[in-house]
């Protein structure tokens, strides 16, 4: 009986540590996700600017007359 209580206590400690590690990893992944979203938005904005520049440079000079 005493061994069972000790085993349950140890299992509880292990689960608590695992939950703490899961929470830490979840927070880390959220931060990484946010950083990637910022980077993706920056790259999308750069591409849109590049497309606008391409339009102005090449399409704007075409004469259909």
mmCIF file of the N, C-alpha and C atoms, coordinates in Angstrom:
data_MODEL
# 
_entry.id   MODEL 
# 
loop_
_atom_site.group_PDB 
_atom_site.id 
_atom_site.type_symbol 
_atom_site.label_atom_id 
_atom_site.label_alt_id 
_atom_site.label_comp_id 
_atom_site.label_asym_id 
_atom_site.label_entity_id 
_atom_site.label_seq_id 
_atom_site.pdbx_PDB_ins_code 
_atom_site.Cartn_x 
_atom_site.Cartn_y 
_atom_site.Cartn_z 
_atom_site.occupancy 
_atom_site.B_iso_or_equiv 
_atom_site.pdbx_formal_charge 
_atom_site.auth_seq_id 
_atom_site.auth_comp_id 
_atom_site.auth_asym_id 
_atom_site.auth_atom_id 
_atom_site.pdbx_PDB_model_num 
ATOM 1   N N  . UNK A 1 1  ? 0.826  -1.197 0.000   1.00 0.00 ? 1  UNK A N  1 
ATOM 2   C CA . UNK A 1 1  ? 0.000  0.000  0.000   1.00 0.00 ? 1  UNK A CA 1 
ATOM 3   C C  . UNK A 1 1  ? 0.867  1.257  0.000   1.00 0.00 ? 1  UNK A C  1 
ATOM 4   N N  . UNK A 1 2  ? 1.901  1.250  0.840   1.00 0.00 ? 2  UNK A N  1 
ATOM 5   C CA . UNK A 1 2  ? 2.797  2.400  0.904   1.00 0.00 ? 2  UNK A CA 1 
ATOM 6   C C  . UNK A 1 2  ? 3.527  2.591  -0.421  1.00 0.00 ? 2  UNK A C  1 
ATOM 7   N N  . UNK A 1 3  ? 3.909  1.476  -1.038  1.00 0.00 ? 3  UNK A N  1 
ATOM 8   C CA . UNK A 1 3  ? 4.594  1.549  -2.330  1.00 0.00 ? 3  UNK A CA 1 
ATOM 9   C C  . UNK A 1 3  ? 3.669  2.128  -3.398  1.00 0.00 ? 3  UNK A C  1 
ATOM 10  N N  . UNK A 1 4  ? 2.402  1.754  -3.377  1.00 0.00 ? 4  UNK A N  1 
ATOM 11  C CA . UNK A 1 4  ? 1.426  2.266  -4.338  1.00 0.00 ? 4  UNK A CA 1 
ATOM 12  C C  . UNK A 1 4  ? 1.267  3.770  -4.189  1.00 0.00 ? 4  UNK A C  1 
ATOM 13  N N  . UNK A 1 5  ? 1.200  4.249  -2.968  1.00 0.00 ? 5  UNK A N  1 
ATOM 14  C CA . UNK A 1 5  ? 1.086  5.692  -2.718  1.00 0.00 ? 5  UNK A CA 1 
ATOM 15  C C  . UNK A 1 5  ? 2.338  6.406  -3.207  1.00 0.00 ? 5  UNK A C  1 
ATOM 16  N N  . UNK A 1 6  ? 3.496  5.840  -2.962  1.00 0.00 ? 6  UNK A N  1 
ATOM 17  C CA . UNK A 1 6  ? 4.751  6.437  -3.423  1.00 0.00 ? 6  UNK A CA 1 
ATOM 18  C C  . UNK A 1 6  ? 4.804  6.452  -4.944  1.00 0.00 ? 6  UNK A C  1 
ATOM 19  N N  . UNK A 1 7  ? 4.348  5.364  -5.575  1.00 0.00 ? 7  UNK A N  1 
ATOM 20  C CA . UNK A 1 7  ? 4.325  5.302  -7.039  1.00 0.00 ? 7  UNK A CA 1 
ATOM 21  C C  . UNK A 1 7  ? 3.384  6.354  -7.618  1.00 0.00 ? 7  UNK A C  1 
ATOM 22  N N  . UNK A 1 8  ? 2.222  6.497  -7.005  1.00 0.00 ? 8  UNK A N  1 
ATOM 23  C CA . UNK A 1 8  ? 1.259  7.505  -7.463  1.00 0.00 ? 8  UNK A CA 1 
ATOM 24  C C  . UNK A 1 8  ? 1.809  8.913  -7.275  1.00 0.00 ? 8  UNK A C  1 
ATOM 25  N N  . UNK A 1 9  ? 2.490  9.134  -6.181  1.00 0.00 ? 9  UNK A N  1 
ATOM 26  C CA . UNK A 1 9  ? 3.086  10.440 -5.919  1.00 0.00 ? 9  UNK A CA 1 
ATOM 27  C C  . UNK A 1 9  ? 4.150  10.756 -6.968  1.00 0.00 ? 9  UNK A C  1 
ATOM 28  N N  . UNK A 1 10 ? 4.985  9.764  -7.270  1.00 0.00 ? 10 UNK A N  1 
ATOM 29  C CA . UNK A 1 10 ? 6.036  9.954  -8.283  1.00 0.00 ? 10 UNK A CA 1 
ATOM 30  C C  . UNK A 1 10 ? 5.414  10.190 -9.657  1.00 0.00 ? 10 UNK A C  1 
ATOM 31  N N  . UNK A 1 11 ? 4.370  9.428  -9.988  1.00 0.00 ? 11 UNK A N  1 
ATOM 32  C CA . UNK A 1 11 ? 3.687  9.604  -11.270 1.00 0.00 ? 11 UNK A CA 1 
ATOM 33  C C  . UNK A 1 11 ? 3.088  11.000 -11.367 1.00 0.00 ? 11 UNK A C  1 
ATOM 34  N N  . UNK A 1 12 ? 2.543  11.483 -10.273 1.00 0.00 ? 12 UNK A N  1 
ATOM 35  C CA . UNK A 1 12 ? 1.969  12.827 -10.240 1.00 0.00 ? 12 UNK A CA 1 
ATOM 36  C C  . UNK A 1 12 ? 3.044  13.883 -10.486 1.00 0.00 ? 12 UNK A C  1 
ATOM 37  N N  . UNK A 1 13 ? 4.201  13.704 -9.885  1.00 0.00 ? 13 UNK A N  1 
ATOM 38  C CA . UNK A 1 13 ? 5.318  14.635 -10.086 1.00 0.00 ? 13 UNK A CA 1 
ATOM 39  C C  . UNK A 1 13 ? 5.782  14.625 -11.542 1.00 0.00 ? 13 UNK A C  1 
ATOM 40  N N  . UNK A 1 14 ? 5.874  13.431 -12.108 1.00 0.00 ? 14 UNK A N  1 
ATOM 41  C CA . UNK A 1 14 ? 6.300  13.305 -13.506 1.00 0.00 ? 14 UNK A CA 1 
ATOM 42  C C  . UNK A 1 14 ? 5.298  13.993 -14.427 1.00 0.00 ? 14 UNK A C  1 
ATOM 43  N N  . UNK A 1 15 ? 4.010  13.785 -14.178 1.00 0.00 ? 15 UNK A N  1 
ATOM 44  C CA . UNK A 1 15 ? 2.976  14.436 -14.984 1.00 0.00 ? 15 UNK A CA 1 
ATOM 45  C C  . UNK A 1 15 ? 3.040  15.955 -14.853 1.00 0.00 ? 15 UNK A C  1 
ATOM 46  N N  . UNK A 1 16 ? 3.266  16.439 -13.654 1.00 0.00 ? 16 UNK A N  1 
ATOM 47  C CA . UNK A 1 16 ? 3.365  17.883 -13.435 1.00 0.00 ? 16 UNK A CA 1 
ATOM 48  C C  . UNK A 1 16 ? 4.553  18.464 -14.205 1.00 0.00 ? 16 UNK A C  1 
ATOM 49  N N  . UNK A 1 17 ? 5.681  17.788 -14.149 1.00 0.00 ? 17 UNK A N  1 
ATOM 50  C CA . UNK A 1 17 ? 6.861  18.240 -14.894 1.00 0.00 ? 17 UNK A CA 1 
ATOM 51  C C  . UNK A 1 17 ? 6.601  18.214 -16.396 1.00 0.00 ? 17 UNK A C  1 
ATOM 52  N N  . UNK A 1 18 ? 5.929  17.172 -16.859 1.00 0.00 ? 18 UNK A N  1 
ATOM 53  C CA . UNK A 1 18 ? 5.608  17.067 -18.287 1.00 0.00 ? 18 UNK A CA 1 
ATOM 54  C C  . UNK A 1 18 ? 4.684  18.203 -18.711 1.00 0.00 ? 18 UNK A C  1 
ATOM 55  N N  . UNK A 1 19 ? 3.697  18.519 -17.884 1.00 0.00 ? 19 UNK A N  1 
ATOM 56  C CA . UNK A 1 19 ? 2.782  19.617 -18.203 1.00 0.00 ? 19 UNK A CA 1 
ATOM 57  C C  . UNK A 1 19 ? 3.509  20.954 -18.249 1.00 0.00 ? 19 UNK A C  1 
ATOM 58  N N  . UNK A 1 20 ? 4.441  21.155 -17.343 1.00 0.00 ? 20 UNK A N  1 
ATOM 59  C CA . UNK A 1 20 ? 5.234  22.389 -17.346 1.00 0.00 ? 20 UNK A CA 1 
ATOM 60  C C  . UNK A 1 20 ? 6.045  22.477 -18.636 1.00 0.00 ? 20 UNK A C  1 
ATOM 61  N N  . UNK A 1 21 ? 6.647  21.374 -19.033 1.00 0.00 ? 21 UNK A N  1 
ATOM 62  C CA . UNK A 1 21 ? 7.444  21.350 -20.267 1.00 0.00 ? 21 UNK A CA 1 
ATOM 63  C C  . UNK A 1 21 ? 6.557  21.577 -21.494 1.00 0.00 ? 21 UNK A C  1 
ATOM 64  N N  . UNK A 1 22 ? 5.379  20.992 -21.495 1.00 0.00 ? 22 UNK A N  1 
ATOM 65  C CA . UNK A 1 22 ? 4.440  21.197 -22.604 1.00 0.00 ? 22 UNK A CA 1 
ATOM 66  C C  . UNK A 1 22 ? 4.040  22.667 -22.692 1.00 0.00 ? 22 UNK A C  1 
ATOM 67  N N  . UNK A 1 23 ? 3.736  23.292 -21.561 1.00 0.00 ? 23 UNK A N  1 
ATOM 68  C CA . UNK A 1 23 ? 3.373  24.713 -21.552 1.00 0.00 ? 23 UNK A CA 1 
ATOM 69  C C  . UNK A 1 23 ? 4.523  25.578 -22.049 1.00 0.00 ? 23 UNK A C  1 
ATOM 70  N N  . UNK A 1 24 ? 5.745  25.249 -21.636 1.00 0.00 ? 24 UNK A N  1 
ATOM 71  C CA . UNK A 1 24 ? 6.915  26.004 -22.078 1.00 0.00 ? 24 UNK A CA 1 
ATOM 72  C C  . UNK A 1 24 ? 7.088  25.876 -23.593 1.00 0.00 ? 24 UNK A C  1 
ATOM 73  N N  . UNK A 1 25 ? 6.958  24.665 -24.096 1.00 0.00 ? 25 UNK A N  1 
ATOM 74  C CA . UNK A 1 25 ? 7.115  24.422 -25.532 1.00 0.00 ? 25 UNK A CA 1 
ATOM 75  C C  . UNK A 1 25 ? 6.004  25.114 -26.319 1.00 0.00 ? 25 UNK A C  1 
ATOM 76  N N  . UNK A 1 26 ? 4.779  25.090 -25.786 1.00 0.00 ? 26 UNK A N  1 
ATOM 77  C CA . UNK A 1 26 ? 3.651  25.747 -26.449 1.00 0.00 ? 26 UNK A CA 1 
ATOM 78  C C  . UNK A 1 26 ? 3.916  27.251 -26.568 1.00 0.00 ? 26 UNK A C  1 
ATOM 79  N N  . UNK A 1 27 ? 4.421  27.857 -25.501 1.00 0.00 ? 27 UNK A N  1 
ATOM 80  C CA . UNK A 1 27 ? 4.730  29.290 -25.525 1.00 0.00 ? 27 UNK A CA 1 
ATOM 81  C C  . UNK A 1 27 ? 5.840  29.585 -26.531 1.00 0.00 ? 27 UNK A C  1 
ATOM 82  N N  . UNK A 1 28 ? 6.850  28.734 -26.558 1.00 0.00 ? 28 UNK A N  1 
ATOM 83  C CA . UNK A 1 28 ? 7.947  28.904 -27.511 1.00 0.00 ? 28 UNK A CA 1 
ATOM 84  C C  . UNK A 1 28 ? 7.428  28.826 -28.947 1.00 0.00 ? 28 UNK A C  1 
ATOM 85  N N  . UNK A 1 29 ? 6.554  27.870 -29.230 1.00 0.00 ? 29 UNK A N  1 
ATOM 86  C CA . UNK A 1 29 ? 6.001  27.724 -30.575 1.00 0.00 ? 29 UNK A CA 1 
ATOM 87  C C  . UNK A 1 29 ? 5.128  28.917 -30.956 1.00 0.00 ? 29 UNK A C  1 
ATOM 88  N N  . UNK A 1 30 ? 4.388  29.468 -29.986 1.00 0.00 ? 30 UNK A N  1 
ATOM 89  C CA . UNK A 1 30 ? 3.584  30.661 -30.262 1.00 0.00 ? 30 UNK A CA 1 
ATOM 90  C C  . UNK A 1 30 ? 4.477  31.832 -30.656 1.00 0.00 ? 30 UNK A C  1 
ATOM 91  N N  . UNK A 1 31 ? 5.590  31.992 -29.947 1.00 0.00 ? 31 UNK A N  1 
ATOM 92  C CA . UNK A 1 31 ? 6.518  33.078 -30.265 1.00 0.00 ? 31 UNK A CA 1 
ATOM 93  C C  . UNK A 1 31 ? 7.142  32.877 -31.642 1.00 0.00 ? 31 UNK A C  1 
ATOM 94  N N  . UNK A 1 32 ? 7.518  31.640 -31.956 1.00 0.00 ? 32 UNK A N  1 
ATOM 95  C CA . UNK A 1 32 ? 8.087  31.347 -33.272 1.00 0.00 ? 32 UNK A CA 1 
ATOM 96  C C  . UNK A 1 32 ? 7.059  31.588 -34.370 1.00 0.00 ? 32 UNK A C  1 
ATOM 97  N N  . UNK A 1 33 ? 5.809  31.203 -34.123 1.00 0.00 ? 33 UNK A N  1 
ATOM 98  C CA . UNK A 1 33 ? 4.741  31.419 -35.091 1.00 0.00 ? 33 UNK A CA 1 
ATOM 99  C C  . UNK A 1 33 ? 4.553  32.913 -35.352 1.00 0.00 ? 33 UNK A C  1 
ATOM 100 N N  . UNK A 1 34 ? 4.549  33.706 -34.295 1.00 0.00 ? 34 UNK A N  1 
ATOM 101 C CA . UNK A 1 34 ? 4.382  35.149 -34.443 1.00 0.00 ? 34 UNK A CA 1 
ATOM 102 C C  . UNK A 1 34 ? 5.524  35.746 -35.256 1.00 0.00 ? 34 UNK A C  1 
ATOM 103 N N  . UNK A 1 35 ? 6.745  35.312 -34.981 1.00 0.00 ? 35 UNK A N  1 
ATOM 104 C CA . UNK A 1 35 ? 7.901  35.810 -35.729 1.00 0.00 ? 35 UNK A CA 1 
ATOM 105 C C  . UNK A 1 35 ? 7.795  35.434 -37.202 1.00 0.00 ? 35 UNK A C  1 
ATOM 106 N N  . UNK A 1 36 ? 7.335  34.226 -37.485 1.00 0.00 ? 36 UNK A N  1 
ATOM 107 C CA . UNK A 1 36 ? 7.183  33.797 -38.878 1.00 0.00 ? 36 UNK A CA 1 
ATOM 108 C C  . UNK A 1 36 ? 6.081  34.581 -39.583 1.00 0.00 ? 36 UNK A C  1 
ATOM 109 N N  . UNK A 1 37 ? 5.011  34.900 -38.874 1.00 0.00 ? 37 UNK A N  1 
ATOM 110 C CA . UNK A 1 37 ? 3.937  35.707 -39.462 1.00 0.00 ? 37 UNK A CA 1 
ATOM 111 C C  . UNK A 1 37 ? 4.447  37.096 -39.829 1.00 0.00 ? 37 UNK A C  1 
ATOM 112 N N  . UNK A 1 38 ? 5.236  37.685 -38.948 1.00 0.00 ? 38 UNK A N  1 
ATOM 113 C CA . UNK A 1 38 ? 5.805  39.007 -39.221 1.00 0.00 ? 38 UNK A CA 1 
ATOM 114 C C  . UNK A 1 38 ? 6.708  38.937 -40.449 1.00 0.00 ? 38 UNK A C  1 
ATOM 115 N N  . UNK A 1 39 ? 7.543  37.912 -40.512 1.00 0.00 ? 39 UNK A N  1 
ATOM 116 C CA . UNK A 1 39 ? 8.446  37.741 -41.651 1.00 0.00 ? 39 UNK A CA 1 
ATOM 117 C C  . UNK A 1 39 ? 7.651  37.528 -42.942 1.00 0.00 ? 39 UNK A C  1 
ATOM 118 N N  . UNK A 1 40 ? 6.605  36.724 -42.895 1.00 0.00 ? 40 UNK A N  1 
ATOM 119 C CA . UNK A 1 40 ? 5.788  36.456 -44.067 1.00 0.00 ? 40 UNK A CA 1 
ATOM 120 C C  . UNK A 1 40 ? 5.099  37.727 -44.557 1.00 0.00 ? 40 UNK A C  1 
ATOM 121 N N  . UNK A 1 41 ? 4.574  38.526 -43.636 1.00 0.00 ? 41 UNK A N  1 
ATOM 122 C CA . UNK A 1 41 ? 3.936  39.787 -44.022 1.00 0.00 ? 41 UNK A CA 1 
ATOM 123 C C  . UNK A 1 41 ? 4.945  40.729 -44.668 1.00 0.00 ? 41 UNK A C  1 
ATOM 124 N N  . UNK A 1 42 ? 6.156  40.768 -44.124 1.00 0.00 ? 42 UNK A N  1 
ATOM 125 C CA . UNK A 1 42 ? 7.204  41.620 -44.683 1.00 0.00 ? 42 UNK A CA 1 
ATOM 126 C C  . UNK A 1 42 ? 7.551  41.171 -46.107 1.00 0.00 ? 42 UNK A C  1 
ATOM 127 N N  . UNK A 1 43 ? 7.711  39.863 -46.287 1.00 0.00 ? 43 UNK A N  1 
ATOM 128 C CA . UNK A 1 43 ? 8.047  39.338 -47.609 1.00 0.00 ? 43 UNK A CA 1 
ATOM 129 C C  . UNK A 1 43 ? 6.912  39.568 -48.604 1.00 0.00 ? 43 UNK A C  1 
ATOM 130 N N  . UNK A 1 44 ? 5.673  39.418 -48.164 1.00 0.00 ? 44 UNK A N  1 
ATOM 131 C CA . UNK A 1 44 ? 4.526  39.663 -49.040 1.00 0.00 ? 44 UNK A CA 1 
ATOM 132 C C  . UNK A 1 44 ? 4.480  41.129 -49.450 1.00 0.00 ? 44 UNK A C  1 
ATOM 133 N N  . UNK A 1 45 ? 4.745  42.013 -48.522 1.00 0.00 ? 45 UNK A N  1 
ATOM 134 C CA . UNK A 1 45 ? 4.764  43.441 -48.829 1.00 0.00 ? 45 UNK A CA 1 
ATOM 135 C C  . UNK A 1 45 ? 5.867  43.768 -49.830 1.00 0.00 ? 45 UNK A C  1 
ATOM 136 N N  . UNK A 1 46 ? 7.040  43.167 -49.631 1.00 0.00 ? 46 UNK A N  1 
ATOM 137 C CA . UNK A 1 46 ? 8.146  43.376 -50.571 1.00 0.00 ? 46 UNK A CA 1 
ATOM 138 C C  . UNK A 1 46 ? 7.784  42.880 -51.965 1.00 0.00 ? 46 UNK A C  1 
ATOM 139 N N  . UNK A 1 47 ? 7.127  41.729 -52.046 1.00 0.00 ? 47 UNK A N  1 
ATOM 140 C CA . UNK A 1 47 ? 6.720  41.195 -53.350 1.00 0.00 ? 47 UNK A CA 1 
ATOM 141 C C  . UNK A 1 47 ? 5.695  42.098 -54.027 1.00 0.00 ? 47 UNK A C  1 
ATOM 142 N N  . UNK A 1 48 ? 4.754  42.609 -53.256 1.00 0.00 ? 48 UNK A N  1 
ATOM 143 C CA . UNK A 1 48 ? 3.768  43.521 -53.833 1.00 0.00 ? 48 UNK A CA 1 
ATOM 144 C C  . UNK A 1 48 ? 4.436  44.785 -54.361 1.00 0.00 ? 48 UNK A C  1 
ATOM 145 N N  . UNK A 1 49 ? 5.409  45.290 -53.633 1.00 0.00 ? 49 UNK A N  1 
ATOM 146 C CA . UNK A 1 49 ? 6.148  46.466 -54.100 1.00 0.00 ? 49 UNK A CA 1 
ATOM 147 C C  . UNK A 1 49 ? 6.907  46.149 -55.377 1.00 0.00 ? 49 UNK A C  1 
ATOM 148 N N  . UNK A 1 50 ? 7.491  44.969 -55.434 1.00 0.00 ? 50 UNK A N  1 
ATOM 149 C CA . UNK A 1 50 ? 8.232  44.554 -56.627 1.00 0.00 ? 50 UNK A CA 1 
ATOM 150 C C  . UNK A 1 50 ? 7.295  44.423 -57.828 1.00 0.00 ? 50 UNK A C  1 
ATOM 151 N N  . UNK A 1 51 ? 6.105  43.892 -57.606 1.00 0.00 ? 51 UNK A N  1 
ATOM 152 C CA . UNK A 1 51 ? 5.122  43.762 -58.687 1.00 0.00 ? 51 UNK A CA 1 
ATOM 153 C C  . UNK A 1 51 ? 4.697  45.136 -59.179 1.00 0.00 ? 51 UNK A C  1 
ATOM 154 N N  . UNK A 1 52 ? 4.466  46.055 -58.265 1.00 0.00 ? 52 UNK A N  1 
ATOM 155 C CA . UNK A 1 52 ? 4.099  47.418 -58.656 1.00 0.00 ? 52 UNK A CA 1 
ATOM 156 C C  . UNK A 1 52 ? 5.208  48.057 -59.486 1.00 0.00 ? 52 UNK A C  1 
ATOM 157 N N  . UNK A 1 53 ? 6.451  47.851 -59.057 1.00 0.00 ? 53 UNK A N  1 
ATOM 158 C CA . UNK A 1 53 ? 7.581  48.386 -59.811 1.00 0.00 ? 53 UNK A CA 1 
ATOM 159 C C  . UNK A 1 53 ? 7.661  47.781 -61.197 1.00 0.00 ? 53 UNK A C  1 
ATOM 160 N N  . UNK A 1 54 ? 7.415  46.494 -61.307 1.00 0.00 ? 54 UNK A N  1 
ATOM 161 C CA . UNK A 1 54 ? 7.418  45.814 -62.602 1.00 0.00 ? 54 UNK A CA 1 
ATOM 162 C C  . UNK A 1 54 ? 6.321  46.383 -63.490 1.00 0.00 ? 54 UNK A C  1 
ATOM 163 N N  . UNK A 1 55 ? 5.125  46.555 -62.929 1.00 0.00 ? 55 UNK A N  1 
ATOM 164 C CA . UNK A 1 55 ? 4.018  47.121 -63.702 1.00 0.00 ? 55 UNK A CA 1 
ATOM 165 C C  . UNK A 1 55 ? 4.381  48.506 -64.212 1.00 0.00 ? 55 UNK A C  1 
ATOM 166 N N  . UNK A 1 56 ? 4.910  49.337 -63.341 1.00 0.00 ? 56 UNK A N  1 
ATOM 167 C CA . UNK A 1 56 ? 5.257  50.703 -63.727 1.00 0.00 ? 56 UNK A CA 1 
ATOM 168 C C  . UNK A 1 56 ? 6.337  50.718 -64.797 1.00 0.00 ? 56 UNK A C  1 
ATOM 169 N N  . UNK A 1 57 ? 7.312  49.833 -64.678 1.00 0.00 ? 57 UNK A N  1 
ATOM 170 C CA . UNK A 1 57 ? 8.451  49.837 -65.589 1.00 0.00 ? 57 UNK A CA 1 
ATOM 171 C C  . UNK A 1 57 ? 8.097  49.267 -66.959 1.00 0.00 ? 57 UNK A C  1 
ATOM 172 N N  . UNK A 1 58 ? 7.387  48.171 -67.006 1.00 0.00 ? 58 UNK A N  1 
ATOM 173 C CA . UNK A 1 58 ? 7.169  47.483 -68.270 1.00 0.00 ? 58 UNK A CA 1 
ATOM 174 C C  . UNK A 1 58 ? 5.773  47.680 -68.840 1.00 0.00 ? 58 UNK A C  1 
ATOM 175 N N  . UNK A 1 59 ? 4.774  47.495 -68.058 1.00 0.00 ? 59 UNK A N  1 
ATOM 176 C CA . UNK A 1 59 ? 3.412  47.593 -68.571 1.00 0.00 ? 59 UNK A CA 1 
ATOM 177 C C  . UNK A 1 59 ? 3.042  49.042 -68.834 1.00 0.00 ? 59 UNK A C  1 
ATOM 178 N N  . UNK A 1 60 ? 3.531  49.940 -68.041 1.00 0.00 ? 60 UNK A N  1 
ATOM 179 C CA . UNK A 1 60 ? 3.216  51.350 -68.222 1.00 0.00 ? 60 UNK A CA 1 
ATOM 180 C C  . UNK A 1 60 ? 3.810  51.939 -69.489 1.00 0.00 ? 60 UNK A C  1 
ATOM 181 N N  . UNK A 1 61 ? 4.815  51.289 -70.080 1.00 0.00 ? 61 UNK A N  1 
ATOM 182 C CA . UNK A 1 61 ? 5.468  51.838 -71.272 1.00 0.00 ? 61 UNK A CA 1 
ATOM 183 C C  . UNK A 1 61 ? 4.904  51.274 -72.569 1.00 0.00 ? 61 UNK A C  1 
ATOM 184 N N  . UNK A 1 62 ? 3.936  50.374 -72.486 1.00 0.00 ? 62 UNK A N  1 
ATOM 185 C CA . UNK A 1 62 ? 3.363  49.791 -73.703 1.00 0.00 ? 62 UNK A CA 1 
ATOM 186 C C  . UNK A 1 62 ? 2.371  50.776 -74.302 1.00 0.00 ? 62 UNK A C  1 
ATOM 187 N N  . UNK A 1 63 ? 2.547  51.063 -75.593 1.00 0.00 ? 63 UNK A N  1 
ATOM 188 C CA . UNK A 1 63 ? 1.623  51.917 -76.336 1.00 0.00 ? 63 UNK A CA 1 
ATOM 189 C C  . UNK A 1 63 ? 0.763  51.038 -77.222 1.00 0.00 ? 63 UNK A C  1 
ATOM 190 N N  . UNK A 1 64 ? -0.529 51.203 -77.131 1.00 0.00 ? 64 UNK A N  1 
ATOM 191 C CA . UNK A 1 64 ? -1.437 50.405 -77.946 1.00 0.00 ? 64 UNK A CA 1 
ATOM 192 C C  . UNK A 1 64 ? -1.936 51.188 -79.160 1.00 0.00 ? 64 UNK A C  1 
ATOM 193 N N  . UNK A 1 65 ? -1.409 52.350 -79.407 1.00 0.00 ? 65 UNK A N  1 
ATOM 194 C CA . UNK A 1 65 ? -1.830 53.165 -80.564 1.00 0.00 ? 65 UNK A CA 1 
ATOM 195 C C  . UNK A 1 65 ? -1.115 52.780 -81.813 1.00 0.00 ? 65 UNK A C  1 
# 
